[in-house]
Amino acid sequence: MLTPGEILVQLRENPRPHLLLLRGNVAMRLCYLYQASLPEQFDPELPLGYEPGEVVHIYGLYSPSAKEWLELPARTLGRVLHNVRPLRLLEDCDEEG
């Protein structure tokens, strides 16, 4: 079983979509999208815990109902992965999405 940190590194190293298999025959479709720098000046719109000028990695969680990738910063996705107990990460062969 991979740790959340190991999963994020694997996604960043191979940005193609992956399926993360979870307990209960559930899967999440994830990918690495991009790296971004937050604004250098304080912005009240910044989420709590983020610093001005900080570099963040943005990951995608595919939403089948919206048919689009939802953008999540690494910290948020890491917390989600910590709570869902991931089992295995596989490269997704489906080209849709």
HUHUTA-V672912 format. One record per backbone hydrogen bond with DSSP energy under -1.0 kcal/mol. NH is the residue of the N-H (numbers start at 1). CO is the residue of the C=O. Records with the same first field share a line. If there is no record, write none. Layout:
BEGIN
NH=CO / CO
END
This chain:
BEGIN
7=3
8=4
9=5
10=6
11=7
12=8
13=9
14=10
18=30
19=90
20=28
21=88
22=26
28=20
30=18
31=60
33=58
34=58
36=56
38=54
46=43
50=47
53=39
54=51
56=36
58=34
59=72
60=31
61=70
62=29
63=68
67=63
68=63
70=61
72=59
74=57
77=73
78=74
79=75
80=76
81=77
82=78
83=79
84=80
87=21
88=21
90=19
92=17
END
